[in-house]
Amino acid sequence: MWAFVLLAGILTACFFAGASVFVRVKLPDKRWPEWILAGLVVLSVLAIWYSLVYVRGWEGAMLGVLGFHVIGGAIAGYLIEKAIMRYRNR
């Protein structure tokens, strides 16, 4: 089960970094990656809240951990995208 949760964070980071770089290249004046990051964080916080209030137990704990990993993956993907774009512009 922990492998699935860790894999979800890694896949979120890769997906977010790839999507952010693609959007930055196609639409350089738009702020879509920031909106995607905000949306993922809000959805993860809602998942954590739902796991605490409604699900509870071990299933709720895993849903909460998954929410934390998605937040971490989204932030890591955003930082990876910033590093890629910084070194790509040089």
N, CA, C and O atoms as CSV, one atom per row, in Angstrom:
chain,resi,resn,atom,element,x,y,z
A,1,MET,N,N,0.820,-1.188,0.000
A,1,MET,CA,C,0.000,0.000,0.000
A,1,MET,C,C,0.861,1.247,0.000
A,1,MET,O,O,0.538,2.223,-0.676
A,2,TRP,N,N,1.957,1.227,0.753
A,2,TRP,CA,C,2.832,2.406,0.803
A,2,TRP,C,C,3.497,2.647,-0.543
A,2,TRP,O,O,3.759,3.792,-0.911
A,3,ALA,N,N,3.770,1.584,-1.272
A,3,ALA,CA,C,4.363,1.756,-2.598
A,3,ALA,C,C,3.402,2.498,-3.515
A,3,ALA,O,O,3.832,3.328,-4.316
A,4,PHE,N,N,2.111,2.213,-3.412
A,4,PHE,CA,C,1.123,2.918,-4.218
A,4,PHE,C,C,1.083,4.402,-3.869
A,4,PHE,O,O,1.010,5.247,-4.762
A,5,VAL,N,N,1.131,4.721,-2.589
A,5,VAL,CA,C,1.077,6.117,-2.161
A,5,VAL,C,C,2.335,6.864,-2.617
A,5,VAL,O,O,2.243,7.995,-3.096
A,6,LEU,N,N,3.495,6.245,-2.472
A,6,LEU,CA,C,4.734,6.875,-2.921
A,6,LEU,C,C,4.736,7.029,-4.440
A,6,LEU,O,O,5.169,8.058,-4.960
A,7,LEU,N,N,4.262,6.030,-5.138
A,7,LEU,CA,C,4.169,6.097,-6.588
A,7,LEU,C,C,3.220,7.215,-7.025
A,7,LEU,O,O,3.465,7.874,-8.036
A,8,ALA,N,N,2.154,7.428,-6.282
A,8,ALA,CA,C,1.215,8.510,-6.605
A,8,ALA,C,C,1.900,9.873,-6.497
A,8,ALA,O,O,1.680,10.736,-7.347
A,9,GLY,N,N,2.718,10.081,-5.479
A,9,GLY,CA,C,3.457,11.338,-5.344
A,9,GLY,C,C,4.460,11.541,-6.465
A,9,GLY,O,O,4.581,12.642,-7.001
A,10,ILE,N,N,5.181,10.483,-6.824
A,10,ILE,CA,C,6.180,10.578,-7.888
A,10,ILE,C,C,5.493,10.831,-9.230
A,10,ILE,O,O,5.950,11.668,-10.009
A,11,LEU,N,N,4.410,10.122,-9.504
A,11,LEU,CA,C,3.689,10.333,-10.757
A,11,LEU,C,C,3.073,11.724,-10.827
A,11,LEU,O,O,3.039,12.334,-11.896
A,12,THR,N,N,2.589,12.228,-9.701
A,12,THR,CA,C,2.050,13.590,-9.678
A,12,THR,C,C,3.135,14.599,-9.993
A,12,THR,O,O,2.903,15.542,-10.750
A,13,ALA,N,N,4.319,14.416,-9.423
A,13,ALA,CA,C,5.430,15.343,-9.696
A,13,ALA,C,C,5.820,15.293,-11.166
A,13,ALA,O,O,6.020,16.338,-11.784
A,14,CYS,N,N,5.929,14.114,-11.727
A,14,CYS,CA,C,6.296,13.988,-13.150
A,14,CYS,C,C,5.213,14.569,-14.049
A,14,CYS,O,O,5.515,15.298,-14.994
A,15,PHE,N,N,3.956,14.252,-13.761
A,15,PHE,CA,C,2.856,14.775,-14.560
A,15,PHE,C,C,2.803,16.294,-14.489
A,15,PHE,O,O,2.644,16.962,-15.511
A,16,PHE,N,N,2.935,16.838,-13.287
A,16,PHE,CA,C,2.845,18.284,-13.123
A,16,PHE,C,C,4.010,18.989,-13.800
A,16,PHE,O,O,3.815,20.018,-14.447
A,17,ALA,N,N,5.215,18.452,-13.662
A,17,ALA,CA,C,6.378,19.074,-14.315
A,17,ALA,C,C,6.227,19.035,-15.833
A,17,ALA,O,O,6.490,20.032,-16.506
A,18,GLY,N,N,5.810,17.904,-16.374
A,18,GLY,CA,C,5.624,17.794,-17.825
A,18,GLY,C,C,4.529,18.719,-18.335
A,18,GLY,O,O,4.705,19.405,-19.342
A,19,ALA,N,N,3.404,18.737,-17.640
A,19,ALA,CA,C,2.302,19.602,-18.053
A,19,ALA,C,C,2.684,21.071,-17.937
A,19,ALA,O,O,2.316,21.874,-18.794
A,20,SER,N,N,3.415,21.431,-16.890
A,20,SER,CA,C,3.823,22.819,-16.705
A,20,SER,C,C,4.780,23.274,-17.791
A,20,SER,O,O,4.635,24.372,-18.327
A,21,VAL,N,N,5.759,22.439,-18.120
A,21,VAL,CA,C,6.709,22.808,-19.178
A,21,VAL,C,C,5.971,22.929,-20.509
A,21,VAL,O,O,6.223,23.867,-21.266
A,22,PHE,N,N,5.064,21.997,-20.806
A,22,PHE,CA,C,4.303,22.054,-22.055
A,22,PHE,C,C,3.481,23.341,-22.135
A,22,PHE,O,O,3.467,24.004,-23.173
A,23,VAL,N,N,2.796,23.697,-21.046
A,23,VAL,CA,C,1.967,24.899,-21.040
A,23,VAL,C,C,2.836,26.148,-21.121
A,23,VAL,O,O,2.475,27.102,-21.810
A,24,ARG,N,N,3.972,26.160,-20.432
A,24,ARG,CA,C,4.861,27.334,-20.485
A,24,ARG,C,C,5.413,27.558,-21.886
A,24,ARG,O,O,5.578,28.701,-22.312
A,25,VAL,N,N,5.699,26.478,-22.606
A,25,VAL,CA,C,6.240,26.610,-23.963
A,25,VAL,C,C,5.145,27.096,-24.915
A,25,VAL,O,O,5.394,27.967,-25.748
A,26,LYS,N,N,3.944,26.545,-24.799
A,26,LYS,CA,C,2.852,26.906,-25.707
A,26,LYS,C,C,2.219,28.253,-25.368
A,26,LYS,O,O,1.875,29.017,-26.270
A,27,LEU,N,N,2.064,28.550,-24.095
A,27,LEU,CA,C,1.422,29.796,-23.654
A,27,LEU,C,C,2.320,30.504,-22.640
A,27,LEU,O,O,2.066,30.421,-21.438
A,28,PRO,N,N,3.365,31.197,-23.099
A,28,PRO,CA,C,4.324,31.770,-22.147
A,28,PRO,C,C,3.768,32.911,-21.298
A,28,PRO,O,O,4.302,33.182,-20.222
A,29,ASP,N,N,2.718,33.581,-21.746
A,29,ASP,CA,C,2.204,34.722,-20.995
A,29,ASP,C,C,1.131,34.341,-19.979
A,29,ASP,O,O,0.754,35.163,-19.144
A,30,LYS,N,N,0.643,33.125,-20.040
A,30,LYS,CA,C,-0.421,32.679,-19.134
A,30,LYS,C,C,0.176,32.110,-17.852
A,30,LYS,O,O,1.348,31.735,-17.804
A,31,ARG,N,N,-0.660,32.055,-16.815
A,31,ARG,CA,C,-0.226,31.537,-15.518
A,31,ARG,C,C,-0.919,30.208,-15.201
A,31,ARG,O,O,-1.323,29.982,-14.061
A,32,TRP,N,N,-1.058,29.337,-16.190
A,32,TRP,CA,C,-1.731,28.060,-15.999
A,32,TRP,C,C,-1.049,27.145,-14.987
A,32,TRP,O,O,-1.753,26.527,-14.188
A,33,PRO,N,N,0.283,27.021,-14.971
A,33,PRO,CA,C,0.878,26.104,-13.970
A,33,PRO,C,C,0.559,26.491,-12.532
A,33,PRO,O,O,0.387,25.617,-11.682
A,34,GLU,N,N,0.478,27.775,-12.252
A,34,GLU,CA,C,0.132,28.191,-10.896
A,34,GLU,C,C,-1.309,27.802,-10.558
A,34,GLU,O,O,-1.596,27.412,-9.427
A,35,TRP,N,N,-2.211,27.907,-11.532
A,35,TRP,CA,C,-3.594,27.505,-11.307
A,35,TRP,C,C,-3.714,25.996,-11.147
A,35,TRP,O,O,-4.509,25.521,-10.335
A,36,ILE,N,N,-2.934,25.239,-11.911
A,36,ILE,CA,C,-2.940,23.786,-11.768
A,36,ILE,C,C,-2.433,23.405,-10.376
A,36,ILE,O,O,-3.007,22.537,-9.717
A,37,LEU,N,N,-1.358,24.056,-9.935
A,37,LEU,CA,C,-0.821,23.795,-8.597
A,37,LEU,C,C,-1.855,24.110,-7.535
A,37,LEU,O,O,-2.060,23.324,-6.611
A,38,ALA,N,N,-2.511,25.258,-7.660
A,38,ALA,CA,C,-3.526,25.634,-6.673
A,38,ALA,C,C,-4.674,24.629,-6.661
A,38,ALA,O,O,-5.170,24.266,-5.595
A,39,GLY,N,N,-5.098,24.179,-7.839
A,39,GLY,CA,C,-6.180,23.202,-7.913
A,39,GLY,C,C,-5.816,21.877,-7.272
A,39,GLY,O,O,-6.626,21.291,-6.554
A,40,LEU,N,N,-4.580,21.390,-7.529
A,40,LEU,CA,C,-4.148,20.136,-6.921
A,40,LEU,C,C,-4.042,20.251,-5.407
A,40,LEU,O,O,-4.399,19.319,-4.686
A,41,VAL,N,N,-3.558,21.376,-4.926
A,41,VAL,CA,C,-3.441,21.563,-3.473
A,41,VAL,C,C,-4.827,21.616,-2.840
A,41,VAL,O,O,-5.054,21.008,-1.794
A,42,VAL,N,N,-5.753,22.338,-3.465
A,42,VAL,CA,C,-7.112,22.420,-2.911
A,42,VAL,C,C,-7.771,21.039,-2.915
A,42,VAL,O,O,-8.397,20.657,-1.926
A,43,LEU,N,N,-7.642,20.286,-4.008
A,43,LEU,CA,C,-8.229,18.943,-4.052
A,43,LEU,C,C,-7.596,18.024,-3.012
A,43,LEU,O,O,-8.290,17.200,-2.415
A,44,SER,N,N,-6.297,18.152,-2.788
A,44,SER,CA,C,-5.632,17.322,-1.784
A,44,SER,C,C,-6.077,17.677,-0.376
A,44,SER,O,O,-6.283,16.795,0.458
A,45,VAL,N,N,-6.225,18.963,-0.115
A,45,VAL,CA,C,-6.700,19.388,1.209
A,45,VAL,C,C,-8.125,18.884,1.432
A,45,VAL,O,O,-8.465,18.450,2.532
A,46,LEU,N,N,-8.956,18.941,0.394
A,46,LEU,CA,C,-10.311,18.394,0.526
A,46,LEU,C,C,-10.284,16.886,0.761
A,46,LEU,O,O,-11.096,16.376,1.533
A,47,ALA,N,N,-9.377,16.167,0.119
A,47,ALA,CA,C,-9.252,14.728,0.347
A,47,ALA,C,C,-8.817,14.443,1.780
A,47,ALA,O,O,-9.323,13.512,2.406
A,48,ILE,N,N,-7.889,15.232,2.301
A,48,ILE,CA,C,-7.441,15.054,3.687
A,48,ILE,C,C,-8.587,15.335,4.645
A,48,ILE,O,O,-8.803,14.585,5.597
A,49,TRP,N,N,-9.322,16.412,4.399
A,49,TRP,CA,C,-10.455,16.747,5.252
A,49,TRP,C,C,-11.513,15.648,5.209
A,49,TRP,O,O,-12.047,15.259,6.248
A,50,TYR,N,N,-11.820,15.144,4.008
A,50,TYR,CA,C,-12.796,14.076,3.850
A,50,TYR,C,C,-12.346,12.814,4.588
A,50,TYR,O,O,-13.160,12.117,5.194
A,51,SER,N,N,-11.038,12.525,4.532
A,51,SER,CA,C,-10.542,11.326,5.213
A,51,SER,C,C,-10.636,11.462,6.727
A,51,SER,O,O,-10.851,10.473,7.427
A,52,LEU,N,N,-10.475,12.673,7.232
A,52,LEU,CA,C,-10.559,12.876,8.682
A,52,LEU,C,C,-11.999,12.882,9.182
A,52,LEU,O,O,-12.283,12.355,10.258
A,53,VAL,N,N,-12.902,13.467,8.418
A,53,VAL,CA,C,-14.270,13.660,8.891
A,53,VAL,C,C,-15.170,12.468,8.576
A,53,VAL,O,O,-15.929,12.030,9.440
A,54,TYR,N,N,-15.100,11.939,7.361
A,54,TYR,CA,C,-16.074,10.931,6.940
A,54,TYR,C,C,-15.547,9.499,6.922
A,54,TYR,O,O,-16.249,8.587,7.358
A,55,VAL,N,N,-14.347,9.282,6.436
A,55,VAL,CA,C,-13.886,7.908,6.234
A,55,VAL,C,C,-13.375,7.313,7.537
A,55,VAL,O,O,-13.834,6.251,7.958
A,56,ARG,N,N,-12.436,7.986,8.172
A,56,ARG,CA,C,-11.816,7.550,9.426
A,56,ARG,C,C,-11.173,6.176,9.303
A,56,ARG,O,O,-11.263,5.547,8.249
A,57,GLY,N,N,-10.553,5.721,10.317
A,57,GLY,CA,C,-9.909,4.405,10.328
A,57,GLY,C,C,-8.674,4.368,9.430
A,57,GLY,O,O,-8.138,5.403,9.035
A,58,TRP,N,N,-8.240,3.146,9.119
A,58,TRP,CA,C,-7.038,2.976,8.304
A,58,TRP,C,C,-7.256,3.435,6.871
A,58,TRP,O,O,-6.338,3.949,6.231
A,59,GLU,N,N,-8.480,3.249,6.367
A,59,GLU,CA,C,-8.765,3.701,5.012
A,59,GLU,C,C,-8.661,5.218,4.930
A,59,GLU,O,O,-8.136,5.755,3.955
A,60,GLY,N,N,-9.152,5.900,5.938
A,60,GLY,CA,C,-9.054,7.357,5.993
A,60,GLY,C,C,-7.614,7.817,6.140
A,60,GLY,O,O,-7.219,8.838,5.578
A,61,ALA,N,N,-6.834,7.060,6.897
A,61,ALA,CA,C,-5.420,7.410,7.055
A,61,ALA,C,C,-4.690,7.321,5.727
A,61,ALA,O,O,-3.873,8.183,5.404
A,62,MET,N,N,-4.983,6.281,4.956
A,62,MET,CA,C,-4.318,6.138,3.650
A,62,MET,C,C,-4.765,7.215,2.679
A,62,MET,O,O,-3.962,7.695,1.879
A,63,LEU,N,N,-6.024,7.600,2.732
A,63,LEU,CA,C,-6.502,8.678,1.876
A,63,LEU,C,C,-5.838,9.997,2.259
A,63,LEU,O,O,-5.493,10.796,1.388
A,64,GLY,N,N,-5.660,10.226,3.547
A,64,GLY,CA,C,-4.964,11.426,4.002
A,64,GLY,C,C,-3.502,11.442,3.583
A,64,GLY,O,O,-2.983,12.472,3.153
A,65,VAL,N,N,-2.841,10.297,3.709
A,65,VAL,CA,C,-1.441,10.197,3.281
A,65,VAL,C,C,-1.335,10.411,1.772
A,65,VAL,O,O,-0.402,11.061,1.300
A,66,LEU,N,N,-2.277,9.873,1.025
A,66,LEU,CA,C,-2.299,10.091,-0.420
A,66,LEU,C,C,-2.459,11.580,-0.731
A,66,LEU,O,O,-1.811,12.099,-1.640
A,67,GLY,N,N,-3.313,12.260,0.017
A,67,GLY,CA,C,-3.473,13.708,-0.158
A,67,GLY,C,C,-2.176,14.456,0.119
A,67,GLY,O,O,-1.819,15.372,-0.622
A,68,PHE,N,N,-1.466,14.074,1.183
A,68,PHE,CA,C,-0.184,14.706,1.490
A,68,PHE,C,C,0.837,14.452,0.381
A,68,PHE,O,O,1.603,15.348,0.027
A,69,HIS,N,N,0.852,13.250,-0.162
A,69,HIS,CA,C,1.794,12.945,-1.232
A,69,HIS,C,C,1.461,13.695,-2.519
A,69,HIS,O,O,2.367,14.092,-3.250
A,70,VAL,N,N,0.201,13.889,-2.799
A,70,VAL,CA,C,-0.173,14.671,-3.978
A,70,VAL,C,C,0.247,16.127,-3.795
A,70,VAL,O,O,0.726,16.749,-4.743
A,71,ILE,N,N,0.080,16.678,-2.604
A,71,ILE,CA,C,0.557,18.037,-2.345
A,71,ILE,C,C,2.067,18.111,-2.535
A,71,ILE,O,O,2.566,19.020,-3.199
A,72,GLY,N,N,2.792,17.163,-1.957
A,72,GLY,CA,C,4.249,17.139,-2.116
A,72,GLY,C,C,4.670,16.958,-3.564
A,72,GLY,O,O,5.611,17.603,-4.025
A,73,GLY,N,N,3.973,16.078,-4.286
A,73,GLY,CA,C,4.288,15.858,-5.691
A,73,GLY,C,C,4.007,17.080,-6.541
A,73,GLY,O,O,4.779,17.396,-7.447
A,74,ALA,N,N,2.916,17.771,-6.264
A,74,ALA,CA,C,2.581,18.975,-7.027
A,74,ALA,C,C,3.610,20.073,-6.780
A,74,ALA,O,O,4.035,20.748,-7.718
A,75,ILE,N,N,4.006,20.252,-5.540
A,75,ILE,CA,C,5.012,21.275,-5.230
A,75,ILE,C,C,6.357,20.896,-5.822
A,75,ILE,O,O,7.057,21.753,-6.361
A,76,ALA,N,N,6.732,19.623,-5.732
A,76,ALA,CA,C,7.992,19.174,-6.331
A,76,ALA,C,C,7.968,19.347,-7.842
A,76,ALA,O,O,8.960,19.776,-8.431
A,77,GLY,N,N,6.853,19.020,-8.473
A,77,GLY,CA,C,6.733,19.202,-9.916
A,77,GLY,C,C,6.821,20.656,-10.317
A,77,GLY,O,O,7.417,20.979,-11.344
A,78,TYR,N,N,6.235,21.541,-9.522
A,78,TYR,CA,C,6.310,22.978,-9.799
A,78,TYR,C,C,7.749,23.469,-9.696
A,78,TYR,O,O,8.203,24.250,-10.532
A,79,LEU,N,N,8.463,23.014,-8.675
A,79,LEU,CA,C,9.859,23.425,-8.513
A,79,LEU,C,C,10.747,22.852,-9.612
A,79,LEU,O,O,11.673,23.521,-10.072
A,80,ILE,N,N,10.469,21.613,-10.040
A,80,ILE,CA,C,11.213,21.017,-11.156
A,80,ILE,C,C,10.969,21.820,-12.420
A,80,ILE,O,O,11.901,22.089,-13.178
A,81,GLU,N,N,9.710,22.206,-12.654
A,81,GLU,CA,C,9.373,23.001,-13.833
A,81,GLU,C,C,10.083,24.345,-13.807
A,81,GLU,O,O,10.573,24.802,-14.839
A,82,LYS,N,N,10.147,24.979,-12.655
A,82,LYS,CA,C,10.856,26.262,-12.535
A,82,LYS,C,C,12.339,26.090,-12.853
A,82,LYS,O,O,12.931,26.929,-13.532
A,83,ALA,N,N,12.943,24.997,-12.362
A,83,ALA,CA,C,14.366,24.754,-12.634
A,83,ALA,C,C,14.588,24.482,-14.114
A,83,ALA,O,O,15.550,24.985,-14.695
A,84,ILE,N,N,13.710,23.689,-14.737
A,84,ILE,CA,C,13.845,23.397,-16.156
A,84,ILE,C,C,13.742,24.666,-16.973
A,84,ILE,O,O,14.558,24.895,-17.866
A,85,MET,N,N,12.748,25.499,-16.681
A,85,MET,CA,C,12.573,26.720,-17.460
A,85,MET,C,C,13.708,27.715,-17.219
A,85,MET,O,O,14.078,28.464,-18.123
A,86,ARG,N,N,14.259,27.726,-16.013
A,86,ARG,CA,C,15.363,28.642,-15.732
A,86,ARG,C,C,16.595,28.279,-16.540
A,86,ARG,O,O,17.232,29.152,-17.129
A,87,TYR,N,N,16.941,26.981,-16.573
A,87,TYR,CA,C,18.127,26.568,-17.304
A,87,TYR,C,C,17.881,26.459,-18.808
A,87,TYR,O,O,18.828,26.486,-19.594
A,88,ARG,N,N,16.625,26.336,-19.210
A,88,ARG,CA,C,16.313,26.276,-20.634
A,88,ARG,C,C,16.446,27.648,-21.275
A,88,ARG,O,O,16.802,27.749,-22.449
A,89,ASN,N,N,16.165,28.708,-20.522
A,89,ASN,CA,C,16.238,30.069,-21.059
A,89,ASN,C,C,17.672,30.564,-21.187
A,89,ASN,O,O,17.910,31.574,-21.850
A,90,ARG,N,N,18.621,29.890,-20.580
A,90,ARG,CA,C,20.028,30.352,-20.662
A,90,ARG,C,C,20.664,29.988,-21.934
A,90,ARG,O,O,21.834,30.303,-22.151
